[in-house]
């Protein structure tokens, strides 16, 4: 390097130059994939996932130029912010009151959606891994009980169903599932750790985690219900530009943080923030000619959300499908995962598209992988609970349930329109409807 | 930590939970500061800077709860993306043709704006640091020659002047200054390194850096001029939602990367990308009812740009002002920095608000700090070229020129309206005008 080059490098090479190039590649890949999906009458999120799978697996074909995307902390960060924005946006499309109306259905769906897959996962383990201990079988059950709602939320949004009762039941159930899944995982892990060390897990430990989860849900909802109107009324007095958007995002980020600190997924907080905010809270802003929050979020989500799905696609290692020893367990596990969540539809009271609810609960996404990862780090008598080949089978199950959901949900929603639509759900209309329709509840 | 807490931490604690809390704090602080500034009839960017100064210096008052913001790579990343988005947005408000019209003025302003501050900085060094070598004096001159255009771009935008000839001259000159400043720095550093090692700097080295800079400017502008219309016409055939925004951002990011790779500031690329894109390039999108690019960028910039200015404020260490030994040099250096750029106004041909152009060129921002940092790392006979106390004086100069610009520019712009406004510049109108007005050039 010559002297002027050194000086130039020291002066001006922006530390994020590499990251912005990767961002440009991801954005273009996402839109190319989305275009392909739309042409094939699929939700564009499927195209973004496939674009990610291609970018992430070109190394198998000898081209590793896109590998930096997978390793980039910047892209990972944007993906994580993206999914928060997505869940916030989806939460904004419903109100707490509307969620309450489907509360019982959501609770039933969540309970069945944890219990049945847990039992099926246990049975699959007992059947195909007869030599393993019952702890391994229980852990497989826990892995199947998780629900990852990002994909479903995005498909419902892509197809204009975000404001339907079906969407509210699925999203409400997913929030409850997140809490239940956490409890199941904590209990199963606790039992295994206790068995390994000869100690025993106390009921107090279980109670503690249950109490924390309940405290967050009830506390944040109650507090937000009381505080959100006051907060936004106060904010409406601020004269700087973009106050509504900034305060809305700050509210979303603060609840995401709170939710994560308490041990729940950050997206639960983002969704709760959206739920708590209602149009009336920021009517002061809209009355003076500013855009509504949904309309302001649209470009931000269109910028950031694709990072999440492309990254999720990239983490799909196609080599997992190449191991015949793994594929047997993977296939049965996948069937159990799908069948287990279909049982949810039996828990729904009439009048809604039950099939779609069952399908909407299917994707395991990253939550299943996180569970399996924990399983690999837990040991019993020196052996990991989840062996590498079982882990690969779980990965295949997660990939298949994730990739199957967009086309399956798209098919089931078109098959039977909602019986009691709260809003008419034509695809084009929802692009702008969110910003103009007011919540019609009293 | 109990077992369920471990499991909970492993399962769900989002790695970005801490970052999103910091983001919420920055957003709220930015808007509170912006509100205060607007109430005092100042551009809101001044309020964001002051909010940053307060967050960054509360530790002096014994409260260090905000220090993680300054150390957060996530916040730093968002700030860097924010300034790219800002310059892209400002670039979008002008066309290459409009820039060409003020090209000669911009070139003259840039040349004077590098030469006069360089000479003044040298003289200040010779006067106040008579014992130091002439290399130190030259380096002080180089530090004064830099221009940091982020602040000025934002003030012009806040006040609705982005589409004026004054804005185009300042921004055009800043781009050229960036190239010239780089050459000055490279030459001065090269001479010092050569003097230190006994070698000598070749004209070839100087020619190389000049050539690279010229190649980028001419090459990217020519290529973009030819390719941008084709690129966006192609993209308009994609059916996924948000294609215009994604492709526009990808174009901005790709040019930022290119510009950084070539050794220029990334913001030069972002600005060039905005300049190259014209409304006609994405008329296909707007014709089918999508929003224009400016309108889509507005919420994204309103989300990300404040991070840049709050971070810039946070990096202001108020303790620099407490050292009386530093303040003398700092004061004279600041006067030289301001006076040197005022000479620019003499280079402008008639009919525009000359005073504002001189003031708009004043801020040194982070570019001055980067120069000074390089000076600290260069040694001559074992001594750093820029001693710690000289560095502190440079920091004070950067702070004062940066903080003075928003109120000064606001005052000078209100004092004399533009003689030949290309667009009427009322403050409210520009919020939406960018999206609806078409470029009227043939």
Interface residues (C-beta under 8 A of the other chain):
Chain A: X2 X3 X4 X5 X6 X7 X8 X9 X10 X11 X12 X13 X14 X15 X16 X17 X18 X19 X20 X21 X23 X24 X25 X27 X28 X30 X31 X32 X33 X34 X35 X37 X38 X39 X44 X47 X73 X74 X77 X80 X81 X84 X178 X182 X185 X186 X187 X189 X190 X193 X194 X201 X205 X206 X208 X209 X212 X235 X238 X239 X240 X241 X242 X243 X245 X246 X247 X249 X250 X251 X253 X254 X256 X257 X260 X261 X263 X264 X265 X266 X291 X296 X297 X298 X299 X300 X302 X303 X306 X370 X371 X374 X377 X431
Chain B: X2 X3 X4 X5 X6 X7 X8 X9 X10 X11 X12 X13 X14 X15 X16 X17 X18 X19 X20 X21 X23 X24 X25 X27 X28 X30 X31 X32 X33 X34 X35 X37 X38 X39 X44 X47 X73 X74 X77 X80 X81 X84 X178 X182 X185 X186 X187 X189 X190 X193 X194 X201 X205 X206 X208 X209 X235 X238 X239 X240 X241 X242 X243 X245 X246 X247 X249 X250 X251 X253 X254 X256 X257 X260 X261 X263 X264 X265 X266 X291 X296 X297 X298 X299 X300 X302 X303 X306 X370 X371 X374 X377 X431
